[in-house]
Amino acid sequence: MAVFTEITVCDAESLLNDYDIGRFSALTPISAGIENTNYFIETQHDGAEITRWVLTIFENLAEQDLPYFCDLTSHLAGDGFPVPAPVLMRSGAPIFSFGEKKGVIVPCLSGEARRFPAIDDCAALGGWVARMHLSLSEFHGHRPYSRSVAWMNEQADRLEASLDATEYAELVESIKRFERAEPLLEKCPKGAVHGDLFHDNVLFCQGEITGVIDFYNASEAPLLYDLAVAANDWTMVKGGSRDQTKLDALVSAYRQQRPWTLEEQQAWPYFLELAALSFWVSRLSSFHLQSYQKTGVVSGDVIKDPAEMRAIMRLSRAS
C-alpha cells in the first residue's frame, strides 16, 4: 500500500465522474505497505457528511486476476463480512482504467490494526477466518495458488547469484522439504484463502474485528495455509519465540467453527513451516531482485526483512 503511481486532485476528480459516490473533497496518499498504490479519497453529497474511500491502483497484479479479487470480496460482503468490496461505476463495472493501469475504489473500513495482538485478538481472528472459509466454500471463482514449488524453484534460481552459499543451500533444502511434505498438504481441504493475514490487514474496534483488507494474495490453496500465515505473525513475541497460549487461542477458535480433518491435524506443523518459507522466498525476491518495490516509489516503506521469516521457518520446522 505504498505510493508508486502519483494521483493528482484533477485525476481524482476525473475518476469520480464515473461514480455516484459524491463530489470530490480530499485526497491523501497512504504510505504504508508494499503491494499497490493507495490513496484515501473523501467525497460528499449535498448536505451529507463526508465519506472516506480507498482508491487503489494495481501495480503488479495480472489484469486477468482482478475480476477474481473483486468477485471474492463482493461475495464476502454479500455474506456480511466487513471487507473492501469494490464500488461499482455508473457503467456497472468494478474496475477503472488509469492510463495503462487498473484500479478500484472501495469503502474505507473502520477500526485500527493491532500492533501487538492479544490472546483475545488471536481467538477473534481464528473464528473469523473459519467463518470466512465456510462462506467461501460457496464461492466459485478460480485462481491457482501462486507460491507453488515451481515458483519457489524459479525464484531460487534467480536468487543464487545474490545469496551467499550457506543461505542459498538452506533455501534449496527448504524447498525440497516443501516438495516432500506436499503430498500430505494436498490431502487437506482446499478453497479460497486470503493468503496475507498479517496483523496490519485486520482492523479492530472495541474488541471486535471491523474489517479485513488486502485480499490481493487470495487464491485457491489448502485452508490451513491462511491460519499458518496468521500464526507466524500474530503469535510471535520479541526475541523470536512463539506464544503458545496465543497459538492455542487462534487454533481453538478456528476449530470450533470448522473442525479439522485427520490430515489437517497431521499437516499443521508443516503448514507453519511452509507458510514461513513462502514469505521468506517472496521477501528475498523483493530485497535482491529488481522489481516495482525498488523503483519508482513516491513514498512508502516497501522492503521487509527476509531474515525474520527465515527465523520463523526454522522455529516452525517440523521433525
N, C-alpha and C positions, 0 to 999 in steps of 0.2 A: 504494500500500500504506500510505497514511496511515490514521488512525483517524477516521472520520466518524460511525460508529454505535457507541455505547458498549455493551459487553457486560459484564455483571456475572458474578461467580462463580456466583451462582444461575442465571443464564441459561445459562452453560456446562454446569453440572451437569444442567440440564433437557434441553439438546440431546443430551448424551451418553446419556441414557436410550434414545434411538432408535438407538444404535450399539452394536456389540460390540467396542469397542477399549479397554476397561478403565475403571477408575474415575478420576474427576477428581483431578488432583494440583496443577496450577498453571495460571495464565492470565496472559499478558504481552502488552501491545499492541505492535504493530510500527509505528513512526512514520515510516519512510522510504517514499517513493514518492508517487504521485499518483492512482491509479485507484480502488481499493477499500479497504474496511476489512479489516485483517488482524490476527489475534492468534496468538501461539504458545499452544498448549494442550497440557498434558502429562497423560498417563494412565498407569495401572499396573494390571496384572493381579496377582492374589495371588502373591507371591513372585518376581515378574518385575521386570526392570529398567524404569525409567521410559521411555516412548516419547513423542517430541515430534511434534506435528502442526501444521498451519497451518489455522486457521479463517478463512474468507473470507466477508464479507458484500458482495454486489454492490451498488454504489451508483448506477451509471448505465447498466448494460447492459440491453438489452431482454430481458425474460423468455423470449421465444421463441428467443433466440440461445443460451441457456445449455446446452441439450442438445448443441448443436454443439461447444462447448468441451469438455464432458465426454466426448463420444464421441471427439473428436480426441485428447485426452490419453490416454484409455483405449486407443485404437488404438496409439499410440506406446509406451505402457508394455507392451502386449502383445508388441511387437516388441523389447523390451529397452531402450528408451530411458529414461534417468532423468528423468522428467517428473512433475509433480504431478497424477496422475490421481485423481479423487475416490474416497474410500472410500464404499462402498455402505452405506446404512442397513439395519437389520434388514428393512425392507419391500422392499429391493432397489432403492430409489430413490437416485440420486446427489446430489439437491438437497434441502435442508431449507428450511423457511419460518421466518422470524423476524419476527413482526409482518407488515407488508406487504412485507418484503424477502425475498430468497432468498439462500442461501449453500451452501457446501460445506466439507467437511473433507478435506484432502489430506495425504499424508506430507510431513514436513519433510526435504528432501533435504540431504545432506552437502556440505561444501565451502564455499568463500568466493569472492565475486566479485573479479576482478582490477581494481583501481582504475586501473592503468596496464598494459594488456595488452602482453605482449612479442610478438616475432615468432613464437615457437613457439605462443603462445596463439592468435594470429590463424590460423595454419595448422590448429591443432586445431579451431577453430570452423568454418573453411571446410569441412573434411572432414565434420564433424558435421552441418552444415546440408545438405550434399549428400545424405548418407545419410538424413536426415530427409525430404527431398523425395522420395527414391526410395521410402521406406516409405509416405509419404502418397499416392503415386500409386495405392495400393490402398485409400485411404480414400474413402468415398462420401458423406460429409456435404457440405452446400452452405451457404455464407454469402457473399453478394456482397461485393466489395471496397467498404469503406465510404468511402474517401477518393478518391472519383471526381471528375471535372471538375465535375459538378453540385454535389457537396458543397463543393468549393473555391469555386465561384462564389457559392454561398449564404452561406458564411462571409465572403467578401469583401464582399458587400452589407451584412451585419450589422456589419462592422468599419469601414466607410467613415467613420462619424462619429467613431471613436476614433483613427484614424491621421492623421498629417499628410499633406499632399498628395503629397509625394515618396514616402513609404513606400507609400501606397495605390496610386500609379501603378506602382511596381515590383511590387507584389503582383499587380495586374491583368495586367501584361505577362508575369509569370512563369507565371501560369495559362494565358495564351494560348500560351506556349511549350509547356506540357504538352499542350494541345489539338493543336498542330501535330505533336508527337512521338508522340502516342497511336497512330496507325495502325501505326508501326513496333513499338511496345511490344506491341500486340495480336497481332502475328505470333509473339511469343515464347512458349515453353511456359508453361502456367499450371497451377496446382494449389493445394493448401492451403499457406499460408505462416504463419509465426509472426507477423510484422509488427512486432515490437518488440524486435529482438535487440541491445539496448544492453548494455554490459558488465556492468551490475548485474543482468541477468537470466540470467547464465551463471555457474555455480559450478564451481570447480576444486579439486582436491586432488592434490598430488604430480604436477602437470603434466597431469593428465587431467581432462576435463570430467565432473563427477559430478552435474550437474543443470542443466536449463534450465527456467526458471519463467516465469510471467506470459504465458499464451497468450491473453489476453483481447482482443488485437487481431488474432487469427488470422482469415483469410478466404481466399477464392479470389482469386488475383492472379498476375501473371507471377512466376515463381520467383525471378528475379534481383532483385526488389524486396527480398526478405529479405536478400540479400547486400549490397545497396546500403545498406540501413539500418545493417547492422553496420559496413560500411566507413566510413560517415560518423561513426561513434563510435570504433571500435577503432583506426583508422589515423590519427587526427588527433593532432597534437602541439601543445604550448604555443606560442602565438603565431599559431595559425590556419593552419598549413601541414599538408600531408599527408605521412606517412612512406611513401614509395613501396615500400620493402622490405616493410613490414607489409602494404600493399595487395597486392603481388605474392604474398606468402605465403598470404593469405586466398583470393585468386582461384585460385591454382595448386592448392591443396589441394582446393578445391571442384571444379575441372575434372577433377582426377584421378579423382574419384568419379562425377561426372556431366558429361561433355563438353558444351560449349556448341554450339548451332546457329549458323549464319552470322548469322541475325537477332539472336541474343543478343550476338554479338561486336560487331555494328554498334550495338546499342542500349545497351550497357553505360554509356557516358558519360552518356546521358540518364537512366538509372536512378539514377546517383549524384546528379544534379541534382534529379530529381523526388522522390526519397526525402527529400532535404533540404527541398524545397518543402512536401511534405505535413506534415512535422513543424513547419515554420515556421508554416503556417496553423493547425495544432492548438494550438501554443503561443500564438499571437496570440489565438486564441479563448479559451483558458484565462485569459490575462492580462487581456484587456479586457472580456470578456463575463461577465455574471452566470452563475454555474454552481455546481455542487456543490463545486468545488475552492476556492471563495472564501467559502462559507457553511457553518456548522455543523461546522467541523472541530474535533475534540477535540485532536488532535496531529498533527504531520507537516509537513515542508517540501514544499509542494504545487505551487508555481508555478515552472516552469523558464523560463529566459531565451529569448525568441523570437529575439533578435539572434544567438545562437550558430548557429541553423540558417539564418538569413538569410546569414550569412557563409559557411557551408559550401556553401550553394546557389550563391553567387557563385563560390566556388573551383571547384566541380564543373561549372560551366556548360559545356555542350558548344558548340562553334562550329558 
